[in-house]
Amino acid sequence: MERIKKIPVIGYILRVLWAIIKLPKHLEWLYKGIEGIEEPGKEIRKLRQWNGDRMREIAELQRWNDDRMQEIGRFQQWIEEQEREVDELKKWNGDRMREIATLQQWNEERLKEIKRLQNLQVDADYIRKLNYLCSSLPTVWGEEERLHISKLAAVDVCFFNTNSGHITIGDYTFAGSGVSILAGSHDMKLTGLLRRDADMTEGCDIQIGNGVWLASNCVILGPAVIEENAVVAAGAVVAPGTHIPAGTIYGGVPAKEIGRIDLQQNESTESFAYRQAIQRAKGVLFRKGWTNREKRCYDGITYVGHILFEKTAEILVQKRKTEFLCYFENYQECILNIEGDNCAGYQHTLTEGENKICVELGPEWNGKDICSIQFNILEDEIELFIAYIGGEK
């Protein structure tokens, strides 16, 4: 057969026939080969699909993980806020515990005082303090809403009756002991129970201006008007319907004019009255914009001074150098501006607690003139206490 295949034409034909005969087997081998090639391709596609599914799952897990991390961050922030609130509550609780301890101590002291009072085991000093507290509280008969008293007035020792009218009292008016200001009245035309209980409700207003001096044991019956800087003498009775002009002195029963004050002359710092007053005060006078004089104790030392009531207040000085103590609490610092006659402008930064400042007059001061110095503070809320502590001519 191999020899026949080598014959040129016949051999070629035989080889073709043989190839045709073998073709199915070759095709079968080819199909098997192709199938062998397709099977890994399918696996690869399956693997790719599986890998894509896993990648999507991983992306979803990453998103889920990011959401959880954000939740954890929010939760941590919430925990920090709760911890801050807990710290604030602890601080608040500590403050309340200290307040409770202070109240308990105060309560124990009051209980001791009550026991001493029950057994009358009190000394003269205690009685003096009790008497001072009682005398510093006004007695009001009637509606307190009808009582209008300036914060700069000093009339705590008075007895007030507002049953039949309003009582108005201006700046720097002051009263001695035993003063009665009665805007309450009864109808004398009635009798018996009606006279007592059917008292008048209107028509007895009392108006007292600025700077009025109500001397001890005087009585003011409404309706009445007392103008500024007038004086009601001790024991005087101001009858209903009386009008006291400014700068006049009333005395007697019923009160009548017994003298006059030259207000224009006496309000000058060059007046004899001012010079006497500044000598009595050792060269320093608190003139305007201050509360009543009061005592305060700092570091075991008692100071007599005033609280700056208005933004700008005035002090009169007759010394080349004047030293003051300034004290305030509950604020870290404040600015105090000082300026005036023969005085260069000063600006002091005061810190919380005790401060000492010095006001010095210029070389043009002649050693005799009374100079006006203005104290100005910008902060409204600060209660600034100022006391004169010394100086030199």
C-alpha positions in Angstrom: 0.0 0.0 0.0 2.8 2.3 0.7 4.4 1.6 -2.6 1.1 2.2 -4.4 0.8 5.6 -2.7 4.1 6.6 -4.1 2.7 6.2 -7.7 2.2 9.8 -8.8 -1.5 9.9 -9.9 -2.8 6.8 -8.3 -1.0 7.4 -5.1 -2.4 11.0 -4.9 -5.9 9.6 -5.4 -5.4 6.9 -2.8 -4.1 9.5 -0.3 -7.2 11.6 -0.9 -9.5 8.7 -0.5 -7.6 7.6 2.7 -8.0 11.2 4.0 -11.7 11.1 3.3 -12.0 7.8 5.1 -10.1 9.2 8.1 -12.0 12.5 8.0 -14.7 11.5 10.5 -12.1 10.5 13.0 -10.2 13.7 12.5 -13.4 15.6 12.9 -14.2 13.7 16.0 -10.8 14.6 17.4 -11.3 18.2 16.3 -14.7 18.4 18.1 -13.2 16.8 21.2 -10.4 19.3 21.0 -12.8 22.2 20.6 -15.0 20.9 23.4 -11.8 20.7 25.5 -11.1 24.3 24.7 -14.7 25.5 25.3 -14.9 23.8 28.8 -12.1 26.0 30.4 -13.7 29.1 28.7 -17.0 28.3 30.4 -15.2 27.8 33.7 -13.4 31.1 33.2 -16.8 32.8 32.5 -18.3 31.2 35.6 -15.3 32.3 37.6 -15.5 35.8 36.2 -19.2 35.9 37.0 -18.5 34.5 40.5 -15.7 37.1 41.0 -18.1 39.9 39.9 -20.7 38.7 42.4 -18.1 38.7 45.1 -16.8 42.1 44.2 -20.4 43.4 44.4 -20.8 41.7 47.7 -17.5 43.3 48.9 -18.7 46.8 47.7 -21.9 46.3 49.6 -20.0 45.1 52.7 -17.8 48.2 52.4 -20.8 50.4 52.2 -22.3 48.6 55.1 -19.1 49.0 57.0 -18.9 52.7 56.2 -22.5 53.1 57.5 -21.6 51.3 60.7 -18.4 53.4 61.1 -20.5 56.6 60.8 -23.0 55.2 63.4 -20.0 54.4 65.7 -18.7 57.9 65.2 -22.1 59.4 66.0 -22.4 57.1 69.0 -18.9 58.1 70.2 -19.9 61.8 69.8 -23.1 61.1 71.8 -21.0 59.3 74.5 -18.7 62.4 74.7 -21.8 64.7 75.0 -23.2 62.5 77.8 -19.8 62.6 79.5 -19.8 66.4 79.3 -23.3 66.5 80.7 -22.3 64.2 83.5 -19.3 66.4 84.3 -21.6 69.4 84.3 -24.1 67.6 86.5 -21.3 66.6 88.9 -20.1 70.3 89.0 -23.7 71.4 89.5 -24.2 68.8 92.2 -21.0 69.9 93.9 -22.2 73.5 93.9 -25.6 72.4 95.3 -23.9 70.3 98.0 -21.8 73.3 99.0 -25.0 75.4 99.1 -26.8 72.8 101.2 -23.8 72.7 103.6 -23.9 76.5 103.9 -27.7 76.4 104.4 -27.3 73.7 107.0 -24.7 75.7 108.8 -26.9 78.8 108.6 -29.9 76.7 109.8 -27.8 75.4 112.8 -26.8 78.9 113.7 -30.4 80.1 113.5 -31.5 77.2 115.7 -28.9 78.2 118.2 -30.2 81.8 118.1 -33.7 80.6 118.6 -32.7 78.6 121.6 -30.8 81.5 123.0 -33.9 83.7 122.5 -36.2 81.1 124.0 -33.9 81.1 127.1 -33.2 84.9 126.8 -29.5 84.0 126.6 -28.5 87.0 124.5 -25.9 89.7 125.1 -26.1 93.4 124.4 -24.3 93.0 121.1 -27.0 90.7 119.8 -29.7 93.0 120.9 -27.9 95.9 119.1 -27.7 93.9 115.9 -31.4 92.9 116.2 -32.4 96.5 116.8 -30.4 97.6 113.8 -32.1 95.0 111.5 -35.5 96.0 112.7 -34.9 99.7 112.3 -33.5 99.2 108.7 -36.7 97.7 107.4 -39.6 100.1 106.6 -43.1 99.5 108.0 -45.8 99.8 105.4 -49.5 99.9 106.2 -51.5 99.5 103.0 -50.5 98.5 99.5 -46.7 98.5 98.9 -47.4 99.0 95.2 -48.3 102.6 96.0 -44.9 103.2 97.6 -42.4 104.7 95.1 -39.0 105.3 96.7 -35.8 106.1 94.8 -33.0 103.7 95.3 -30.9 106.6 96.3 -33.2 107.6 99.2 -32.6 106.7 102.8 -36.0 106.4 104.4 -36.0 102.9 105.7 -36.8 103.9 109.3 -40.1 105.6 108.3 -43.6 104.4 108.9 -45.7 104.5 105.6 -49.5 104.4 105.2 -50.7 104.1 101.6 -54.4 103.3 102.2 -55.6 106.5 100.6 -52.9 107.4 98.1 -49.5 107.0 96.6 -46.2 108.1 98.2 -43.3 109.2 96.0 -39.8 110.0 97.3 -36.9 111.3 95.3 -33.2 110.9 95.1 -31.1 111.5 98.3 -34.1 112.3 100.5 -33.4 111.0 104.0 -35.3 110.7 107.2 -34.5 110.6 110.9 -36.0 108.1 113.4 -39.7 108.0 114.1 -40.8 109.7 110.9 -44.4 109.0 109.7 -45.5 109.5 106.1 -49.2 109.0 106.0 -51.2 108.9 102.8 -54.1 107.3 104.6 -57.1 109.1 106.0 -60.7 108.6 107.3 -63.9 110.5 106.7 -64.6 112.6 109.9 -68.3 113.0 108.8 -68.9 109.3 109.5 -69.2 107.8 112.9 -68.6 104.5 114.6 -67.6 101.5 112.6 -68.0 103.3 109.3 -65.5 106.0 110.3 -63.0 103.3 111.1 -63.5 100.8 108.3 -64.9 102.9 105.4 -61.6 104.7 105.0 -60.7 106.8 102.0 -59.0 105.0 99.1 -57.8 108.0 97.0 -57.0 111.7 97.2 -54.1 111.7 99.8 -51.0 111.4 97.6 -47.7 112.6 99.0 -44.9 113.8 96.8 -41.5 114.4 98.2 -38.7 115.7 95.9 -35.0 115.2 95.8 -32.7 116.0 98.7 -35.4 116.6 101.3 -34.5 116.3 105.0 -37.2 114.8 107.1 -36.0 115.3 110.7 -36.8 112.9 113.5 -40.4 112.4 114.7 -42.0 114.6 112.0 -45.3 113.6 110.5 -46.4 114.2 106.9 -50.2 114.0 106.3 -51.5 113.6 102.7 -52.2 115.2 100.4 -48.9 117.1 100.5 -46.1 118.2 98.2 -42.6 118.8 99.5 -40.3 120.2 96.8 -36.6 119.4 96.5 -34.0 120.3 99.2 -36.7 121.4 101.7 -36.4 120.7 105.4 -39.2 119.5 107.7 -38.0 120.2 111.3 -38.1 117.6 114.1 -41.5 117.0 115.6 -43.3 119.1 112.9 -46.7 118.0 111.6 -47.3 118.8 107.9 -51.1 119.2 107.7 -53.1 117.9 104.7 -53.0 120.2 101.7 -49.6 121.7 102.5 -47.2 122.6 99.7 -43.6 123.2 100.9 -41.6 125.1 98.2 -38.0 124.1 97.4 -35.3 125.2 99.8 -37.7 126.2 102.6 -37.7 125.0 106.2 -41.0 124.1 107.9 -41.5 123.5 111.5 -44.2 123.4 114.3 -47.7 122.1 114.6 -49.1 122.6 112.1 -45.9 123.1 110.2 -45.2 126.5 108.8 -42.3 128.2 107.1 -39.6 129.1 109.6 -36.7 129.7 107.3 -35.2 129.6 103.7 -32.1 128.2 102.2 -30.3 130.0 99.3 -30.0 127.0 97.1 -28.2 128.8 94.2 -25.5 130.1 96.5 -25.0 127.0 98.6 -24.8 124.7 95.5 -21.5 126.4 94.5 -18.3 124.6 95.5 -17.0 128.0 96.6 -19.7 128.5 99.2 -19.0 128.5 102.9 -21.2 125.4 103.4 -19.2 123.4 100.9 -15.9 124.4 102.4 -17.0 123.4 105.9 -18.4 120.1 104.6 -15.1 119.2 102.8 -13.1 120.0 105.9 -15.3 117.7 108.0 -14.9 115.0 105.4 -11.0 115.4 105.5 -10.8 116.7 101.9 -13.1 114.3 100.0 -16.9 114.6 99.3 -19.0 112.0 97.4 -21.4 114.4 95.6 -23.6 112.8 92.9 -24.3 109.4 91.4 -23.5 107.3 94.6 -25.7 105.2 96.8 -25.9 105.7 100.6 -22.8 105.5 102.6 -22.1 102.0 103.9 -19.5 100.0 105.7 -17.7 97.0 104.2 -15.0 94.7 105.6 -12.2 93.3 103.4 -9.3 91.3 104.8 -10.2 92.3 108.3 -10.3 96.1 107.5 -13.5 98.1 107.6 -14.0 100.7 104.9 -16.6 103.4 104.7 -17.6 104.2 101.1 -20.3 104.3 98.4 -21.4 102.2 95.5 -21.3 103.8 92.1 -25.0 103.9 91.1 -24.9 105.8 87.8 -22.4 105.4 84.9 -20.9 108.8 85.8 -20.5 109.9 89.4 -18.8 112.9 91.0 -16.4 113.3 93.9 -15.1 116.6 95.2 -11.4 116.7 96.4 -9.2 119.3 98.0 -6.0 117.3 98.1 -3.2 117.0 95.6 -3.2 113.2 95.9 -6.2 111.1 96.9 -6.2 107.3 97.3 -9.3 105.2 96.9 -10.1 101.5 97.4 -12.2 100.0 94.6 -13.8 96.6 95.0 -16.1 94.4 92.9 -16.9 90.7 92.5 -18.2 88.3 89.8 -16.4 89.9 86.9 -12.8 89.5 85.8 -12.1 93.1 85.2 -13.6 96.5 84.3 -12.5 99.9 83.0 -12.7 103.0 85.2 -12.2 106.4 83.6 -11.4 109.4 85.8 -11.2 113.0 84.7 -12.0 116.4 86.0 -10.8 119.9 87.1 -7.0 120.2 87.3 -6.8 116.5 86.7 -5.3 114.7 83.7 -7.5 111.9 82.4 -6.9 108.5 83.9 -8.0 105.0 82.7 -7.7 102.2 85.3 -8.2 98.5 84.5 -9.6 97.1 87.7 -9.5 93.4 88.4 -11.9 91.4 90.5 -11.5 91.9 94.2 -9.5 94.7 95.9 -7.9 97.5 93.9 -6.2 100.7 95.0 -5.9 103.8 92.8 -4.5 107.3 93.2 -6.0 110.5 91.7 -3.4 113.3 91.4 -4.2 116.9 90.6 -2.1 118.9 88.2 0.6 121.4 89.1 -1.8 124.3 88.4 -3.9 123.4 91.4 -3.3 126.2 94.1 -3.9 124.0 97.1 -7.2 125.6 98.1 -9.7 125.1 95.3 -12.3 122.3 95.5 -11.9 120.2 92.4 -14.7 118.1 90.8 -13.6 114.6 89.7 -15.8 112.4 87.5 -15.7 108.6 87.8 -17.1 106.7 84.8 -17.6 103.0 84.4 -18.9 101.4 81.2 -20.2 98.1 82.6 -23.8 98.3 83.9 -23.9 95.1 85.8 -20.8 95.7 88.1 -21.4 96.8 91.6 -18.3 98.9 92.2 -17.6 99.9 95.8 -15.3 102.9 96.3 -14.0 104.2 99.6 -11.6 107.1 100.3 -8.5 105.7 102.2 -6.0 108.5 102.3 -4.2 111.3 100.6 -1.9 114.2 101.0 -2.0 118.0 100.5 
